[in-house]
Amino acid sequence: MGFDTLDDIERKREEREREEFKKTIVKDIRDVFGGVFPQPLRKKEVKKKNNFLRGLKWLGILFLLLIIVNFILGNIWLLKTLIKSLFLGG
């Protein structure tokens, strides 16, 4: 846990500037080579998706949604029935 001297700060700044300079030079060189030797269009890799797993995932989501809706509607019905029996003597 030492203190940075002025020399340390200068050295770090120079290293950072040097790295930024290297990055700009590399980018410029890549741009030049890209103009001289254009890259052929790359074909996008087609990922094979497992239809069974995708269908299983959607069935799971649908099943969870069904359970949630059933729970909400069941609670509403139960509340309605309890209110009727409490106040109307049903």
PDB file with one MODEL, atoms N, CA, C and O in Angstrom:
MODEL        1
ATOM      1  N   MET A   1       0.848  -1.181   0.000  1.00  0.00           N
ATOM      2  CA  MET A   1       0.000   0.000   0.000  1.00  0.00           C
ATOM      3  C   MET A   1       0.886   1.232   0.000  1.00  0.00           C
ATOM      4  O   MET A   1       0.891   2.038   0.931  1.00  0.00           O
ATOM      5  N   GLY A   2       1.638   1.341  -1.096  1.00  0.00           N
ATOM      6  CA  GLY A   2       2.552   2.466  -1.195  1.00  0.00           C
ATOM      7  C   GLY A   2       1.933   3.613  -1.958  1.00  0.00           C
ATOM      8  O   GLY A   2       0.871   3.500  -2.569  1.00  0.00           O
ATOM      9  N   PHE A   3       2.627   4.695  -1.898  1.00  0.00           N
ATOM     10  CA  PHE A   3       2.178   5.882  -2.615  1.00  0.00           C
ATOM     11  C   PHE A   3       2.831   5.907  -3.986  1.00  0.00           C
ATOM     12  O   PHE A   3       3.991   5.518  -4.131  1.00  0.00           O
ATOM     13  N   ASP A   4       2.095   6.361  -4.990  1.00  0.00           N
ATOM     14  CA  ASP A   4       2.647   6.501  -6.330  1.00  0.00           C
ATOM     15  C   ASP A   4       3.372   7.830  -6.422  1.00  0.00           C
ATOM     16  O   ASP A   4       2.851   8.885  -6.060  1.00  0.00           O
ATOM     17  N   THR A   5       4.578   7.737  -6.915  1.00  0.00           N
ATOM     18  CA  THR A   5       5.348   8.975  -7.115  1.00  0.00           C
ATOM     19  C   THR A   5       4.971   9.558  -8.471  1.00  0.00           C
ATOM     20  O   THR A   5       4.247   8.947  -9.257  1.00  0.00           O
ATOM     21  N   LEU A   6       5.477  10.737  -8.714  1.00  0.00           N
ATOM     22  CA  LEU A   6       5.213  11.411  -9.980  1.00  0.00           C
ATOM     23  C   LEU A   6       5.786  10.592 -11.137  1.00  0.00           C
ATOM     24  O   LEU A   6       5.197  10.538 -12.216  1.00  0.00           O
ATOM     25  N   ASP A   7       6.939   9.953 -10.905  1.00  0.00           N
ATOM     26  CA  ASP A   7       7.553   9.117 -11.947  1.00  0.00           C
ATOM     27  C   ASP A   7       6.659   7.919 -12.270  1.00  0.00           C
ATOM     28  O   ASP A   7       6.503   7.558 -13.436  1.00  0.00           O
ATOM     29  N   ASP A   8       6.067   7.295 -11.228  1.00  0.00           N
ATOM     30  CA  ASP A   8       5.186   6.150 -11.448  1.00  0.00           C
ATOM     31  C   ASP A   8       3.957   6.550 -12.262  1.00  0.00           C
ATOM     32  O   ASP A   8       3.534   5.831 -13.167  1.00  0.00           O
ATOM     33  N   ILE A   9       3.398   7.700 -11.927  1.00  0.00           N
ATOM     34  CA  ILE A   9       2.216   8.188 -12.643  1.00  0.00           C
ATOM     35  C   ILE A   9       2.555   8.472 -14.098  1.00  0.00           C
ATOM     36  O   ILE A   9       1.779   8.135 -14.992  1.00  0.00           O
ATOM     37  N   GLU A  10       3.717   9.094 -14.348  1.00  0.00           N
ATOM     38  CA  GLU A  10       4.158   9.381 -15.712  1.00  0.00           C
ATOM     39  C   GLU A  10       4.378   8.093 -16.494  1.00  0.00           C
ATOM     40  O   GLU A  10       3.995   7.999 -17.660  1.00  0.00           O
ATOM     41  N   ARG A  11       4.989   7.106 -15.858  1.00  0.00           N
ATOM     42  CA  ARG A  11       5.271   5.837 -16.513  1.00  0.00           C
ATOM     43  C   ARG A  11       3.962   5.135 -16.898  1.00  0.00           C
ATOM     44  O   ARG A  11       3.844   4.601 -18.001  1.00  0.00           O
ATOM     45  N   LYS A  12       2.992   5.137 -15.995  1.00  0.00           N
ATOM     46  CA  LYS A  12       1.706   4.512 -16.289  1.00  0.00           C
ATOM     47  C   LYS A  12       0.988   5.236 -17.425  1.00  0.00           C
ATOM     48  O   LYS A  12       0.373   4.601 -18.282  1.00  0.00           O
ATOM     49  N   ARG A  13       1.067   6.559 -17.429  1.00  0.00           N
ATOM     50  CA  ARG A  13       0.433   7.334 -18.493  1.00  0.00           C
ATOM     51  C   ARG A  13       1.090   7.036 -19.836  1.00  0.00           C
ATOM     52  O   ARG A  13       0.399   6.876 -20.842  1.00  0.00           O
ATOM     53  N   GLU A  14       2.412   6.962 -19.859  1.00  0.00           N
ATOM     54  CA  GLU A  14       3.121   6.660 -21.101  1.00  0.00           C
ATOM     55  C   GLU A  14       2.795   5.252 -21.600  1.00  0.00           C
ATOM     56  O   GLU A  14       2.647   5.042 -22.804  1.00  0.00           O
ATOM     57  N   GLU A  15       2.683   4.282 -20.680  1.00  0.00           N
ATOM     58  CA  GLU A  15       2.327   2.926 -21.076  1.00  0.00           C
ATOM     59  C   GLU A  15       0.923   2.888 -21.657  1.00  0.00           C
ATOM     60  O   GLU A  15       0.682   2.211 -22.657  1.00  0.00           O
ATOM     61  N   ARG A  16      -0.005   3.611 -21.038  1.00  0.00           N
ATOM     62  CA  ARG A  16      -1.377   3.643 -21.522  1.00  0.00           C
ATOM     63  C   ARG A  16      -1.439   4.292 -22.908  1.00  0.00           C
ATOM     64  O   ARG A  16      -2.134   3.799 -23.797  1.00  0.00           O
ATOM     65  N   GLU A  17      -0.704   5.408 -23.091  1.00  0.00           N
ATOM     66  CA  GLU A  17      -0.685   6.067 -24.390  1.00  0.00           C
ATOM     67  C   GLU A  17      -0.060   5.167 -25.448  1.00  0.00           C
ATOM     68  O   GLU A  17      -0.510   5.141 -26.593  1.00  0.00           O
ATOM     69  N   ARG A  18       0.982   4.426 -25.062  1.00  0.00           N
ATOM     70  CA  ARG A  18       1.642   3.515 -26.002  1.00  0.00           C
ATOM     71  C   ARG A  18       0.686   2.392 -26.427  1.00  0.00           C
ATOM     72  O   ARG A  18       0.650   2.033 -27.604  1.00  0.00           O
ATOM     73  N   GLU A  19      -0.085   1.835 -25.487  1.00  0.00           N
ATOM     74  CA  GLU A  19      -1.045   0.785 -25.823  1.00  0.00           C
ATOM     75  C   GLU A  19      -2.135   1.319 -26.743  1.00  0.00           C
ATOM     76  O   GLU A  19      -2.531   0.642 -27.691  1.00  0.00           O
ATOM     77  N   GLU A  20      -2.624   2.531 -26.469  1.00  0.00           N
ATOM     78  CA  GLU A  20      -3.642   3.127 -27.336  1.00  0.00           C
ATOM     79  C   GLU A  20      -3.082   3.367 -28.741  1.00  0.00           C
ATOM     80  O   GLU A  20      -3.780   3.166 -29.735  1.00  0.00           O
ATOM     81  N   PHE A  21      -1.826   3.795 -28.816  1.00  0.00           N
ATOM     82  CA  PHE A  21      -1.179   4.021 -30.102  1.00  0.00           C
ATOM     83  C   PHE A  21      -1.053   2.712 -30.872  1.00  0.00           C
ATOM     84  O   PHE A  21      -1.298   2.671 -32.078  1.00  0.00           O
ATOM     85  N   LYS A  22      -0.670   1.640 -30.171  1.00  0.00           N
ATOM     86  CA  LYS A  22      -0.557   0.330 -30.816  1.00  0.00           C
ATOM     87  C   LYS A  22      -1.906  -0.109 -31.373  1.00  0.00           C
ATOM     88  O   LYS A  22      -1.982  -0.623 -32.489  1.00  0.00           O
ATOM     89  N   LYS A  23      -2.965   0.092 -30.601  1.00  0.00           N
ATOM     90  CA  LYS A  23      -4.297  -0.321 -31.050  1.00  0.00           C
ATOM     91  C   LYS A  23      -4.714   0.435 -32.303  1.00  0.00           C
ATOM     92  O   LYS A  23      -5.290  -0.152 -33.219  1.00  0.00           O
ATOM     93  N   THR A  24      -4.426   1.746 -32.351  1.00  0.00           N
ATOM     94  CA  THR A  24      -4.809   2.515 -33.542  1.00  0.00           C
ATOM     95  C   THR A  24      -3.988   2.088 -34.752  1.00  0.00           C
ATOM     96  O   THR A  24      -4.515   2.019 -35.863  1.00  0.00           O
ATOM     97  N   ILE A  25      -2.707   1.802 -34.551  1.00  0.00           N
ATOM     98  CA  ILE A  25      -1.860   1.364 -35.664  1.00  0.00           C
ATOM     99  C   ILE A  25      -2.354   0.023 -36.206  1.00  0.00           C
ATOM    100  O   ILE A  25      -2.461  -0.161 -37.418  1.00  0.00           O
ATOM    101  N   VAL A  26      -2.654  -0.908 -35.303  1.00  0.00           N
ATOM    102  CA  VAL A  26      -3.136  -2.226 -35.732  1.00  0.00           C
ATOM    103  C   VAL A  26      -4.445  -2.081 -36.486  1.00  0.00           C
ATOM    104  O   VAL A  26      -4.661  -2.753 -37.494  1.00  0.00           O
ATOM    105  N   LYS A  27      -5.315  -1.214 -36.007  1.00  0.00           N
ATOM    106  CA  LYS A  27      -6.600  -1.004 -36.692  1.00  0.00           C
ATOM    107  C   LYS A  27      -6.374  -0.425 -38.088  1.00  0.00           C
ATOM    108  O   LYS A  27      -7.015  -0.850 -39.049  1.00  0.00           O
ATOM    109  N   ASP A  28      -5.466   0.541 -38.199  1.00  0.00           N
ATOM    110  CA  ASP A  28      -5.181   1.135 -39.502  1.00  0.00           C
ATOM    111  C   ASP A  28      -4.600   0.100 -40.464  1.00  0.00           C
ATOM    112  O   ASP A  28      -4.970   0.068 -41.638  1.00  0.00           O
ATOM    113  N   ILE A  29      -3.696  -0.743 -39.974  1.00  0.00           N
ATOM    114  CA  ILE A  29      -3.094  -1.763 -40.831  1.00  0.00           C
ATOM    115  C   ILE A  29      -4.149  -2.759 -41.293  1.00  0.00           C
ATOM    116  O   ILE A  29      -4.147  -3.183 -42.449  1.00  0.00           O
ATOM    117  N   ARG A  30      -5.052  -3.133 -40.388  1.00  0.00           N
ATOM    118  CA  ARG A  30      -6.120  -4.058 -40.778  1.00  0.00           C
ATOM    119  C   ARG A  30      -7.021  -3.426 -41.833  1.00  0.00           C
ATOM    120  O   ARG A  30      -7.460  -4.104 -42.762  1.00  0.00           O
ATOM    121  N   ASP A  31      -7.300  -2.124 -41.695  1.00  0.00           N
ATOM    122  CA  ASP A  31      -8.127  -1.441 -42.692  1.00  0.00           C
ATOM    123  C   ASP A  31      -7.443  -1.448 -44.058  1.00  0.00           C
ATOM    124  O   ASP A  31      -8.094  -1.665 -45.080  1.00  0.00           O
ATOM    125  N   VAL A  32      -6.124  -1.209 -44.074  1.00  0.00           N
ATOM    126  CA  VAL A  32      -5.375  -1.188 -45.344  1.00  0.00           C
ATOM    127  C   VAL A  32      -5.390  -2.570 -45.978  1.00  0.00           C
ATOM    128  O   VAL A  32      -5.683  -2.706 -47.166  1.00  0.00           O
ATOM    129  N   PHE A  33      -5.075  -3.595 -45.194  1.00  0.00           N
ATOM    130  CA  PHE A  33      -5.082  -4.944 -45.744  1.00  0.00           C
ATOM    131  C   PHE A  33      -6.490  -5.377 -46.144  1.00  0.00           C
ATOM    132  O   PHE A  33      -6.655  -6.129 -47.105  1.00  0.00           O
ATOM    133  N   GLY A  34      -7.490  -4.916 -45.427  1.00  0.00           N
ATOM    134  CA  GLY A  34      -8.866  -5.231 -45.788  1.00  0.00           C
ATOM    135  C   GLY A  34      -9.246  -4.617 -47.123  1.00  0.00           C
ATOM    136  O   GLY A  34     -10.029  -5.196 -47.876  1.00  0.00           O
ATOM    137  N   GLY A  35      -8.690  -3.435 -47.422  1.00  0.00           N
ATOM    138  CA  GLY A  35      -8.961  -2.814 -48.713  1.00  0.00           C
ATOM    139  C   GLY A  35      -8.214  -3.482 -49.840  1.00  0.00           C
ATOM    140  O   GLY A  35      -8.727  -3.573 -50.956  1.00  0.00           O
ATOM    141  N   VAL A  36      -7.004  -3.954 -49.567  1.00  0.00           N
ATOM    142  CA  VAL A  36      -6.194  -4.572 -50.607  1.00  0.00           C
ATOM    143  C   VAL A  36      -6.638  -6.013 -50.854  1.00  0.00           C
ATOM    144  O   VAL A  36      -6.801  -6.440 -51.997  1.00  0.00           O
ATOM    145  N   PHE A  37      -6.827  -6.744 -49.777  1.00  0.00           N
ATOM    146  CA  PHE A  37      -7.242  -8.144 -49.870  1.00  0.00           C
ATOM    147  C   PHE A  37      -8.607  -8.298 -49.207  1.00  0.00           C
ATOM    148  O   PHE A  37      -8.695  -8.631 -48.025  1.00  0.00           O
ATOM    149  N   PRO A  38      -9.669  -8.056 -49.970  1.00  0.00           N
ATOM    150  CA  PRO A  38     -10.990  -8.163 -49.336  1.00  0.00           C
ATOM    151  C   PRO A  38     -11.288  -9.599 -48.923  1.00  0.00           C
ATOM    152  O   PRO A  38     -10.971 -10.551 -49.636  1.00  0.00           O
ATOM    153  N   GLN A  39     -11.897  -9.726 -47.769  1.00  0.00           N
ATOM    154  CA  GLN A  39     -12.256 -11.035 -47.249  1.00  0.00           C
ATOM    155  C   GLN A  39     -13.489 -11.543 -47.972  1.00  0.00           C
ATOM    156  O   GLN A  39     -14.432 -10.784 -48.194  1.00  0.00           O
ATOM    157  N   PRO A  40     -13.495 -12.812 -48.343  1.00  0.00           N
ATOM    158  CA  PRO A  40     -14.721 -13.352 -48.949  1.00  0.00           C
ATOM    159  C   PRO A  40     -15.837 -13.384 -47.915  1.00  0.00           C
ATOM    160  O   PRO A  40     -15.597 -13.491 -46.712  1.00  0.00           O
ATOM    161  N   LEU A  41     -17.036 -13.290 -48.406  1.00  0.00           N
ATOM    162  CA  LEU A  41     -18.175 -13.309 -47.500  1.00  0.00           C
ATOM    163  C   LEU A  41     -18.214 -14.650 -46.782  1.00  0.00           C
ATOM    164  O   LEU A  41     -18.183 -15.712 -47.403  1.00  0.00           O
ATOM    165  N   ARG A  42     -18.281 -14.574 -45.474  1.00  0.00           N
ATOM    166  CA  ARG A  42     -18.305 -15.799 -44.684  1.00  0.00           C
ATOM    167  C   ARG A  42     -19.734 -16.307 -44.584  1.00  0.00           C
ATOM    168  O   ARG A  42     -20.681 -15.540 -44.408  1.00  0.00           O
ATOM    169  N   LYS A  43     -19.859 -17.601 -44.700  1.00  0.00           N
ATOM    170  CA  LYS A  43     -21.181 -18.193 -44.537  1.00  0.00           C
ATOM    171  C   LYS A  43     -21.466 -18.301 -43.052  1.00  0.00           C
ATOM    172  O   LYS A  43     -20.618 -18.721 -42.265  1.00  0.00           O
ATOM    173  N   LYS A  44     -22.656 -17.921 -42.694  1.00  0.00           N
ATOM    174  CA  LYS A  44     -23.041 -18.029 -41.292  1.00  0.00           C
ATOM    175  C   LYS A  44     -23.248 -19.491 -40.951  1.00  0.00           C
ATOM    176  O   LYS A  44     -23.854 -20.252 -41.706  1.00  0.00           O
ATOM    177  N   GLU A  45     -22.732 -19.856 -39.806  1.00  0.00           N
ATOM    178  CA  GLU A  45     -22.892 -21.230 -39.378  1.00  0.00           C
ATOM    179  C   GLU A  45     -24.332 -21.447 -38.929  1.00  0.00           C
ATOM    180  O   GLU A  45     -24.875 -20.690 -38.124  1.00  0.00           O
ATOM    181  N   VAL A  46     -24.919 -22.478 -39.462  1.00  0.00           N
ATOM    182  CA  VAL A  46     -26.297 -22.796 -39.107  1.00  0.00           C
ATOM    183  C   VAL A  46     -26.252 -23.749 -37.929  1.00  0.00           C
ATOM    184  O   VAL A  46     -25.686 -24.839 -38.005  1.00  0.00           O
ATOM    185  N   LYS A  47     -26.856 -23.315 -36.847  1.00  0.00           N
ATOM    186  CA  LYS A  47     -26.899 -24.154 -35.657  1.00  0.00           C
ATOM    187  C   LYS A  47     -28.060 -25.128 -35.793  1.00  0.00           C
ATOM    188  O   LYS A  47     -29.180 -24.743 -36.129  1.00  0.00           O
ATOM    189  N   LYS A  48     -27.776 -26.372 -35.531  1.00  0.00           N
ATOM    190  CA  LYS A  48     -28.845 -27.361 -35.556  1.00  0.00           C
ATOM    191  C   LYS A  48     -29.559 -27.319 -34.219  1.00  0.00           C
ATOM    192  O   LYS A  48     -28.964 -27.552 -33.167  1.00  0.00           O
ATOM    193  N   LYS A  49     -30.827 -27.020 -34.281  1.00  0.00           N
ATOM    194  CA  LYS A  49     -31.612 -26.930 -33.054  1.00  0.00           C
ATOM    195  C   LYS A  49     -32.439 -28.197 -32.922  1.00  0.00           C
ATOM    196  O   LYS A  49     -33.009 -28.701 -33.890  1.00  0.00           O
ATOM    197  N   ASN A  50     -32.485 -28.680 -31.731  1.00  0.00           N
ATOM    198  CA  ASN A  50     -33.245 -29.882 -31.475  1.00  0.00           C
ATOM    199  C   ASN A  50     -34.716 -29.516 -31.312  1.00  0.00           C
ATOM    200  O   ASN A  50     -35.095 -28.865 -30.338  1.00  0.00           O
ATOM    201  N   ASN A  51     -35.539 -29.933 -32.264  1.00  0.00           N
ATOM    202  CA  ASN A  51     -36.960 -29.577 -32.235  1.00  0.00           C
ATOM    203  C   ASN A  51     -37.667 -30.187 -31.038  1.00  0.00           C
ATOM    204  O   ASN A  51     -38.600 -29.596 -30.494  1.00  0.00           O
ATOM    205  N   PHE A  52     -37.227 -31.372 -30.625  1.00  0.00           N
ATOM    206  CA  PHE A  52     -37.860 -32.018 -29.486  1.00  0.00           C
ATOM    207  C   PHE A  52     -37.660 -31.201 -28.219  1.00  0.00           C
ATOM    208  O   PHE A  52     -38.601 -30.985 -27.455  1.00  0.00           O
ATOM    209  N   LEU A  53     -36.426 -30.746 -28.000  1.00  0.00           N
ATOM    210  CA  LEU A  53     -36.160 -29.950 -26.793  1.00  0.00           C
ATOM    211  C   LEU A  53     -36.877 -28.607 -26.839  1.00  0.00           C
ATOM    212  O   LEU A  53     -37.357 -28.123 -25.814  1.00  0.00           O
ATOM    213  N   ARG A  54     -36.952 -28.005 -28.023  1.00  0.00           N
ATOM    214  CA  ARG A  54     -37.652 -26.728 -28.152  1.00  0.00           C
ATOM    215  C   ARG A  54     -39.141 -26.912 -27.862  1.00  0.00           C
ATOM    216  O   ARG A  54     -39.749 -26.095 -27.171  1.00  0.00           O
ATOM    217  N   GLY A  55     -39.724 -27.987 -28.391  1.00  0.00           N
ATOM    218  CA  GLY A  55     -41.133 -28.270 -28.134  1.00  0.00           C
ATOM    219  C   GLY A  55     -41.383 -28.573 -26.671  1.00  0.00           C
ATOM    220  O   GLY A  55     -42.393 -28.153 -26.106  1.00  0.00           O
ATOM    221  N   LEU A  56     -40.460 -29.303 -26.055  1.00  0.00           N
ATOM    222  CA  LEU A  56     -40.584 -29.615 -24.637  1.00  0.00           C
ATOM    223  C   LEU A  56     -40.527 -28.349 -23.784  1.00  0.00           C
ATOM    224  O   LEU A  56     -41.239 -28.220 -22.788  1.00  0.00           O
ATOM    225  N   LYS A  57     -39.668 -27.422 -24.194  1.00  0.00           N
ATOM    226  CA  LYS A  57     -39.561 -26.154 -23.465  1.00  0.00           C
ATOM    227  C   LYS A  57     -40.872 -25.373 -23.554  1.00  0.00           C
ATOM    228  O   LYS A  57     -41.347 -24.842 -22.550  1.00  0.00           O
ATOM    229  N   TRP A  58     -41.454 -25.301 -24.747  1.00  0.00           N
ATOM    230  CA  TRP A  58     -42.703 -24.558 -24.919  1.00  0.00           C
ATOM    231  C   TRP A  58     -43.857 -25.234 -24.196  1.00  0.00           C
ATOM    232  O   TRP A  58     -44.730 -24.558 -23.653  1.00  0.00           O
ATOM    233  N   LEU A  59     -43.868 -26.565 -24.186  1.00  0.00           N
ATOM    234  CA  LEU A  59     -44.904 -27.265 -23.433  1.00  0.00           C
ATOM    235  C   LEU A  59     -44.773 -26.990 -21.939  1.00  0.00           C
ATOM    236  O   LEU A  59     -45.775 -26.842 -21.240  1.00  0.00           O
ATOM    237  N   GLY A  60     -43.546 -26.924 -21.456  1.00  0.00           N
ATOM    238  CA  GLY A  60     -43.322 -26.608 -20.048  1.00  0.00           C
ATOM    239  C   GLY A  60     -43.806 -25.215 -19.701  1.00  0.00           C
ATOM    240  O   GLY A  60     -44.439 -25.008 -18.665  1.00  0.00           O
ATOM    241  N   ILE A  61     -43.507 -24.260 -20.569  1.00  0.00           N
ATOM    242  CA  ILE A  61     -43.953 -22.881 -20.333  1.00  0.00           C
ATOM    243  C   ILE A  61     -45.481 -22.816 -20.358  1.00  0.00           C
ATOM    244  O   ILE A  61     -46.092 -22.152 -19.521  1.00  0.00           O
ATOM    245  N   LEU A  62     -46.088 -23.501 -21.311  1.00  0.00           N
ATOM    246  CA  LEU A  62     -47.546 -23.522 -21.396  1.00  0.00           C
ATOM    247  C   LEU A  62     -48.160 -24.161 -20.160  1.00  0.00           C
ATOM    248  O   LEU A  62     -49.162 -23.671 -19.641  1.00  0.00           O
ATOM    249  N   PHE A  63     -47.566 -25.255 -19.684  1.00  0.00           N
ATOM    250  CA  PHE A  63     -48.053 -25.937 -18.494  1.00  0.00           C
ATOM    251  C   PHE A  63     -47.959 -25.033 -17.268  1.00  0.00           C
ATOM    252  O   PHE A  63     -48.896 -24.976 -16.472  1.00  0.00           O
ATOM    253  N   LEU A  64     -46.839 -24.324 -17.106  1.00  0.00           N
ATOM    254  CA  LEU A  64     -46.696 -23.396 -15.978  1.00  0.00           C
ATOM    255  C   LEU A  64     -47.722 -22.264 -16.059  1.00  0.00           C
ATOM    256  O   LEU A  64     -48.301 -21.868 -15.047  1.00  0.00           O
ATOM    257  N   LEU A  65     -47.937 -21.756 -17.252  1.00  0.00           N
ATOM    258  CA  LEU A  65     -48.925 -20.690 -17.439  1.00  0.00           C
ATOM    259  C   LEU A  65     -50.319 -21.190 -17.093  1.00  0.00           C
ATOM    260  O   LEU A  65     -51.106 -20.467 -16.482  1.00  0.00           O
ATOM    261  N   LEU A  66     -50.628 -22.418 -17.477  1.00  0.00           N
ATOM    262  CA  LEU A  66     -51.919 -23.014 -17.162  1.00  0.00           C
ATOM    263  C   LEU A  66     -52.110 -23.167 -15.655  1.00  0.00           C
ATOM    264  O   LEU A  66     -53.193 -22.902 -15.133  1.00  0.00           O
ATOM    265  N   ILE A  67     -51.066 -23.591 -14.963  1.00  0.00           N
ATOM    266  CA  ILE A  67     -51.138 -23.742 -13.508  1.00  0.00           C
ATOM    267  C   ILE A  67     -51.374 -22.389 -12.842  1.00  0.00           C
ATOM    268  O   ILE A  67     -52.178 -22.280 -11.916  1.00  0.00           O
ATOM    269  N   ILE A  68     -50.675 -21.365 -13.314  1.00  0.00           N
ATOM    270  CA  ILE A  68     -50.834 -20.031 -12.718  1.00  0.00           C
ATOM    271  C   ILE A  68     -52.251 -19.512 -12.926  1.00  0.00           C
ATOM    272  O   ILE A  68     -52.869 -19.006 -11.989  1.00  0.00           O
ATOM    273  N   VAL A  69     -52.771 -19.633 -14.143  1.00  0.00           N
ATOM    274  CA  VAL A  69     -54.140 -19.165 -14.433  1.00  0.00           C
ATOM    275  C   VAL A  69     -55.153 -19.950 -13.615  1.00  0.00           C
ATOM    276  O   VAL A  69     -56.100 -19.373 -13.080  1.00  0.00           O
ATOM    277  N   ASN A  70     -54.961 -21.264 -13.512  1.00  0.00           N
ATOM    278  CA  ASN A  70     -55.863 -22.101 -12.736  1.00  0.00           C
ATOM    279  C   ASN A  70     -55.834 -21.706 -11.260  1.00  0.00           C
ATOM    280  O   ASN A  70     -56.880 -21.670 -10.613  1.00  0.00           O
ATOM    281  N   PHE A  71     -54.676 -21.415 -10.731  1.00  0.00           N
ATOM    282  CA  PHE A  71     -54.542 -20.998  -9.339  1.00  0.00           C
ATOM    283  C   PHE A  71     -55.277 -19.686  -9.083  1.00  0.00           C
ATOM    284  O   PHE A  71     -55.980 -19.544  -8.082  1.00  0.00           O
ATOM    285  N   ILE A  72     -55.110 -18.729  -9.994  1.00  0.00           N
ATOM    286  CA  ILE A  72     -55.769 -17.426  -9.825  1.00  0.00           C
ATOM    287  C   ILE A  72     -57.285 -17.582  -9.908  1.00  0.00           C
ATOM    288  O   ILE A  72     -58.008 -17.050  -9.066  1.00  0.00           O
ATOM    289  N   LEU A  73     -57.775 -18.312 -10.922  1.00  0.00           N
ATOM    290  CA  LEU A  73     -59.217 -18.478 -11.070  1.00  0.00           C
ATOM    291  C   LEU A  73     -59.804 -19.294  -9.919  1.00  0.00           C
ATOM    292  O   LEU A  73     -60.927 -19.031  -9.489  1.00  0.00           O
ATOM    293  N   GLY A  74     -59.063 -20.273  -9.417  1.00  0.00           N
ATOM    294  CA  GLY A  74     -59.518 -21.051  -8.280  1.00  0.00           C
ATOM    295  C   GLY A  74     -59.638 -20.201  -7.036  1.00  0.00           C
ATOM    296  O   GLY A  74     -60.590 -20.353  -6.270  1.00  0.00           O
ATOM    297  N   ASN A  75     -58.695 -19.312  -6.824  1.00  0.00           N
ATOM    298  CA  ASN A  75     -58.765 -18.413  -5.669  1.00  0.00           C
ATOM    299  C   ASN A  75     -59.954 -17.468  -5.778  1.00  0.00           C
ATOM    300  O   ASN A  75     -60.617 -17.183  -4.780  1.00  0.00           O
ATOM    301  N   ILE A  76     -60.224 -16.986  -6.972  1.00  0.00           N
ATOM    302  CA  ILE A  76     -61.370 -16.097  -7.155  1.00  0.00           C
ATOM    303  C   ILE A  76     -62.672 -16.850  -6.859  1.00  0.00           C
ATOM    304  O   ILE A  76     -63.550 -16.321  -6.178  1.00  0.00           O
ATOM    305  N   TRP A  77     -62.800 -18.084  -7.369  1.00  0.00           N
ATOM    306  CA  TRP A  77     -64.003 -18.883  -7.118  1.00  0.00           C
ATOM    307  C   TRP A  77     -64.166 -19.182  -5.631  1.00  0.00           C
ATOM    308  O   TRP A  77     -65.271 -19.103  -5.094  1.00  0.00           O
ATOM    309  N   LEU A  78     -63.056 -19.529  -4.963  1.00  0.00           N
ATOM    310  CA  LEU A  78     -63.111 -19.837  -3.544  1.00  0.00           C
ATOM    311  C   LEU A  78     -63.518 -18.605  -2.737  1.00  0.00           C
ATOM    312  O   LEU A  78     -64.316 -18.717  -1.807  1.00  0.00           O
ATOM    313  N   LEU A  79     -62.985 -17.441  -3.077  1.00  0.00           N
ATOM    314  CA  LEU A  79     -63.341 -16.208  -2.380  1.00  0.00           C
ATOM    315  C   LEU A  79     -64.814 -15.887  -2.582  1.00  0.00           C
ATOM    316  O   LEU A  79     -65.505 -15.508  -1.636  1.00  0.00           O
ATOM    317  N   LYS A  80     -65.297 -16.038  -3.815  1.00  0.00           N
ATOM    318  CA  LYS A  80     -66.711 -15.779  -4.098  1.00  0.00           C
ATOM    319  C   LYS A  80     -67.617 -16.719  -3.297  1.00  0.00           C
ATOM    320  O   LYS A  80     -68.630 -16.293  -2.744  1.00  0.00           O
ATOM    321  N   THR A  81     -67.246 -17.990  -3.239  1.00  0.00           N
ATOM    322  CA  THR A  81     -68.043 -18.978  -2.510  1.00  0.00           C
ATOM    323  C   THR A  81     -68.037 -18.682  -1.018  1.00  0.00           C
ATOM    324  O   THR A  81     -69.079 -18.775  -0.368  1.00  0.00           O
ATOM    325  N   LEU A  82     -66.894 -18.331  -0.469  1.00  0.00           N
ATOM    326  CA  LEU A  82     -66.822 -18.030   0.959  1.00  0.00           C
ATOM    327  C   LEU A  82     -67.615 -16.778   1.312  1.00  0.00           C
ATOM    328  O   LEU A  82     -68.265 -16.742   2.356  1.00  0.00           O
ATOM    329  N   ILE A  83     -67.577 -15.768   0.481  1.00  0.00           N
ATOM    330  CA  ILE A  83     -68.333 -14.546   0.749  1.00  0.00           C
ATOM    331  C   ILE A  83     -69.823 -14.841   0.703  1.00  0.00           C
ATOM    332  O   ILE A  83     -70.578 -14.340   1.536  1.00  0.00           O
ATOM    333  N   LYS A  84     -70.257 -15.649  -0.259  1.00  0.00           N
ATOM    334  CA  LYS A  84     -71.675 -16.022  -0.346  1.00  0.00           C
ATOM    335  C   LYS A  84     -72.111 -16.771   0.932  1.00  0.00           C
ATOM    336  O   LYS A  84     -73.155 -16.476   1.513  1.00  0.00           O
ATOM    337  N   SER A  85     -71.298 -17.732   1.344  1.00  0.00           N
ATOM    338  CA  SER A  85     -71.706 -18.533   2.492  1.00  0.00           C
ATOM    339  C   SER A  85     -71.655 -17.723   3.790  1.00  0.00           C
ATOM    340  O   SER A  85     -72.436 -17.986   4.704  1.00  0.00           O
ATOM    341  N   LEU A  86     -70.762 -16.757   3.886  1.00  0.00           N
ATOM    342  CA  LEU A  86     -70.668 -15.952   5.099  1.00  0.00           C
ATOM    343  C   LEU A  86     -71.797 -14.947   5.223  1.00  0.00           C
ATOM    344  O   LEU A  86     -72.411 -14.817   6.283  1.00  0.00           O
ATOM    345  N   PHE A  87     -72.071 -14.237   4.137  1.00  0.00           N
ATOM    346  CA  PHE A  87     -73.001 -13.118   4.228  1.00  0.00           C
ATOM    347  C   PHE A  87     -74.415 -13.461   3.760  1.00  0.00           C
ATOM    348  O   PHE A  87     -75.370 -12.825   4.205  1.00  0.00           O
ATOM    349  N   LEU A  88     -74.574 -14.434   2.889  1.00  0.00           N
ATOM    350  CA  LEU A  88     -75.909 -14.749   2.391  1.00  0.00           C
ATOM    351  C   LEU A  88     -76.465 -16.026   3.003  1.00  0.00           C
ATOM    352  O   LEU A  88     -77.615 -16.396   2.763  1.00  0.00           O
ATOM    353  N   GLY A  89     -75.646 -16.685   3.784  1.00  0.00           N
ATOM    354  CA  GLY A  89     -76.107 -17.890   4.461  1.00  0.00           C
ATOM    355  C   GLY A  89     -76.327 -19.062   3.516  1.00  0.00           C
ATOM    356  O   GLY A  89     -77.125 -19.957   3.795  1.00  0.00           O
ATOM    357  N   GLY A  90     -75.613 -19.048   2.398  1.00  0.00           N
ATOM    358  CA  GLY A  90     -75.785 -19.997   1.340  1.00  0.00           C
ATOM    359  C   GLY A  90     -75.603 -21.397   1.701  1.00  0.00           C
ATOM    360  O   GLY A  90     -75.733 -22.276   0.849  1.00  0.00           O
TER     361      GLY A  90
ENDMDL
END
